[in-house]
Amino acid sequence: MPEEVVPPDVPPEAWSGVHRGPLRAGEWVRLTDSKGRRHNICLEPGKRFFSNKGHLDHDELIGREEGFTVMSSAGGSYLVFRPLLSEFVVSMPRGAAVVYPKDAAQIVAMADVFPGADVVEAGVGSGALTCSLLRAVGPHGSVTSYERREEFAEVARRNVTQFFGTRDGETHPAWRLDLGDLAEELPRSGRRVDRVILDMLAPWECVEAVAGALRPGGIVCGYVATTTQLSRYVETLRAHGGFTEPAVWESLVRDWHVEGLAVRPGHKMIGHTAFLVTARRMAAGERAPAKKRRPAPGAYGPDYLGPRPADLPPQVLDEPFAD
């Protein structure tokens, strides 16, 4: 039989966070038991992994190609793979809530984050979205993360370093993590960027700073959890006048059970996590065409206290909200 060719590893300069070939000491792997329980471990020669199913020697895993099953000392069966990014972020240590893969994928796609892009995000949370952004921009782009809380920044720093496999305290070359408020620090930096991602409690406070930093045609994407946040953020973008009409949506993910003729929706579902809002920056001094559709009765009536678009018909402001 011809000798098996070992695939070369992914070039380190790609900064993909992915490895090929046999498992190596220092890599992270994911063990999944027969009940679907998952354990992430860092392979170290001479160490053991312990569970209620006995132990596994790390040396039994090092040097083998991923995608195999191994038995523990007490007869437990474990599937062994390198963790995917989507698996890593939902099991990473958390300082703040993570952006789930379903939303991270939507942000990368709908905000059109491209290789070489200059991206700013605020805040960094636990670093889940940061990993997806760094994967998307590649080593020739840049991701600058603003985070107000030092304890969150430290958790994110450890998680990003763990995923991309850096050593000796190095970090991804495209990443910069700054402690501070984007609304203050971004204008002070004088930077011009392609994309801005806002994952924070009051993104409307950053609209002016974002408008000053975004290049014409650039995209701002807001990640907001509640309807009250959503309303105020969208209306602030409209009232500013320097952005296109905001697009708003959410994504819901439902798995399916498939066994022969037994085909039905699964019992678990990833429902509402956040609303996503995107808008594009207009060129300096330009405004997007006004909406032609008249707002619903009462939408901006006497009880509405938020920002108001500049081109509202006068009668809309006087109408009470209709049940």
N, C-alpha and C positions, 0 to 999 in steps of 0.2 A: 504494500500500500504506500502511496506517496506520503511523504512527511507533511504533517499539518502545518500550515503557515500561520504563525501568530500575528494577528493584526496589529499594526503600529498604534500606539496610544494617540489620542487627540493631541495635536501640538499645544504645548503650554501657552504659547503666545496667543492662542484663540480665546483663552479665558472663558471656556464654556462651562466649567464645573462638571464636565463629563469625562470619563475614562473608558478606554477599551482594553481588551485583553485580560490576562489573569488578574485576580484580586491581589492587591499589594498591601503590605504593612502600611498603616497610616490612613488607609481609605475607610470611608464609612460604608456599611452595608445594611440592608434591611432584612430582618428575619421575620417571616410570617408563618404562624402555626396553622393547624388544621381548622381552627375556629376563626381565623382571620385576624387574630391579635398580632400586633406589629411591634418590633423592637429594633431600634437603630443602634448599631454599635460601631466603634472605631477599632479596626483590626490592629492588634498588637501582639507580636510574637511572645509566646509563653503565657498569655492571659486566657481566662475562661469566662464564658457567659453563663450565668446561672438563672434558672427559672424553676417553676413548680414541676417542670418536666426534666429536672436534672441539669446537667451542664454540657456545654460544647467548648471544645478547645479552639481558640482562634487559629492555631496552626493547621487545623483540619480544613479551614476555609482559604487561607492564604495560598496563592499559587494556582487556584482552580478558576476556570471560566465561570462567570456568574450564570445563574439560571439552573441551579441544581438543588436537590433535596438532601438534607443531612439529618441524621438521627442523633438525638441527645442521649445522655447516659441512661435516662429512665424511659426511653422509647418514644419520646416526642419527635414529631416530624416537622422540619422547618424548611421553607422555601427561601433561597438565598439569591438576592439581586442587589445591585447598586440602586439606591433610591432615586427616583425621578424628581425633578424640581417640584412638580405638583404634589408629590408625596412628602417631600422634605418640609415644605412650608406649612403643612397642616399638622406636623408633629414637632416642629421646632420649638425650643424654649421661647416663652412669650413674656414680653413686658407689657405690650398693648395688644389688642386684638389684631389678627392678621387679615390681610386682604386675601380672600379665597381665590383659588386658581380660576374659577369661573369668571370672576371679576377682573383678575389680573390679565387673563387672556383677552377679554373685551377691551380693557384699557390699552393694551399694546396694539390691538388691531384697529380699534375705532379712533384712537388718538394717533394712529399711523406712526408709531415709534419705529424709526428706521436705523440701520447701521450707520454710525457716524453722527447721529443726532446729538444735540446739546439739550439735555433734559434736566428740569428742576422738579423736585418733589418736596412736599411738606404735608404732614410730618412723616417720619420714617417708620414709626410703629415698632414692629419687631423685625423689619427687614424683608418681609415676604415679597412685597411688590418691588422693592429695590432689586432683588435677585432677577426678577423677570425683566425689569428695565435694563439692567446691566447686560443680560443675555441678549436683549434686542439691539442695544446700541453698539455692542462689541467694544474691543479695546481702542478703537479710533474715535468713539463718541465720548460723551461725558454725562454722568449723572451726579448732580449735586443735591444732597438731601439736607433739608433744614428740620431740626428737631428742637423743641423747647426744653424737653426734660432729659437730663443727663442719664438717668437710669434707663430710659427707653433707648437712648442712643447707644449705650454700652451693650445692651442685649442685641440690638440690630448689628452692631459691629461684629460681635462674636458669631452670629448666625451667617452673615454674609461671608465672613472669613472661613467658616466651616464648609459652606457649600462650594465655594470656589477653590478650596484646597490650598490656600496660601500657607506659607511657612515663615518662620522667623519674624512674625509680626507684620509681614507684608499685607497689603490690601489690594483689591482689584485696582488696576492703574486708571480706570475710567471713573472711579468713585471718589467723591469728596463728601464727608459728613461734617456739617457745621452746626454747632449749638447756637440757637437763636431763632428769632421770629422772622419768617419770610417777608412779612409786610415791611419790616425795617431793614433787614440785611440785603435783600435782593436789590432794591434801589441803590443802596450804598455801594454795592459791588460794581454797578455800571455795566453789568453783563447783558448780552443779547442772546436769547435762547430760542429753540425751535418748539419745545413742548413744556408745559407746566402741568403737574398733577397735584391736585389739592385734596389731601385726605386729612381733614381737620374739622373741629367743631364749628368754626365760624369762617368758612372760606370766603364769604362776601367781604370780609375785612382785608383780603389780599387782592381784590380785583384791580385796584388802581396800580399796585405794584406789578402785578402780572401784565397789565396793559403796557406799562412802560418797558418791560423786559422782552416781551414776545416780539419776534420778527413778524412783519406782515405775512399773513398766511399761516402763521403758527397756530397751535391748538392748545387751549386750556381744557383740562378734564377734571371735573369735580366728582368726588366720591363722598356722598352724604347719606346718612342713615335714616333720617326722619323726614316726614312731609313738611314740617315747619322749616327745617333747614333748607329743604329743596326749594320751597317757595321763595324764601328770602334771597337765596343765592341766585336763582334764575332771574328774579326781578332786578337784582343788582346788576347782573350782566346786561339786561335789556336797558336799564336806565343809564348805564354808562355810555352806550351808543357806539363804542368802538369795536363791537363784536357782532358776528352774525347771530341770527336767531338761535338760541340754545336748543340742542336736541337732548331729550330726556328719555331714559328707559331703565329697566331692570331686567335681570336674567334669572330664570328659575330652572333648576336642573332636577330631573326626576329619572331614576334608574328603572330598569325593567327586569322582571323575573321571566326567564325563558327556559323551559324544560319540556321538550316535545310539544304536546298540545296545550300545556299549561303556560300560557303567555299572558302576562298581566303587568300592570304597573307595580313597581316595588313599593314596600311599605315606608321607606325612608325617602326624604326629598330635601334637597338644599333649596330652601325657599328664599324669602327676602333676606338679603344681606346688606344691600345699599342701593341707592339710586346713582346712576352715572349720568353726568351732564357734560356735553362737549360744545364748544363754540370756537370759531376761528377769528383771529385778529384781523381787523381791517387795516388798510394802509393809513398813514397819518392824515388826519383831516377828512377821511371818508366815512360814510355811514351806510349801513346796509339798508335796502329798501324796506319801508314800513310794512308791517303785516296788513294784509287786506281784510282778513277775517275780523269781524267785530267781536270784542270780548263778550263772554257770557254775562247776562244781567247780574249786577251786583258784584262781579269779580273784583272791581276796584271801587266799590261803593264806600259809603261813609264809615263802615266798620273795618275797612282794610287800612292798615297802618304802615305797610311796608313801602319799599321804593316803587315809584310809578313810572311807566314809560312816558316819554315826553310827548308822544303824538296821540294820546287818548282823546276820543271824542268827548266833548264836555258833558253830554248826557250820561255817559257811562259813570262819571264820578258822582252823580246824584242818585243813582238807582240803588235801592236797598237790595240786599242779597235775597234771591228767590229760593224758597225751599224746593 
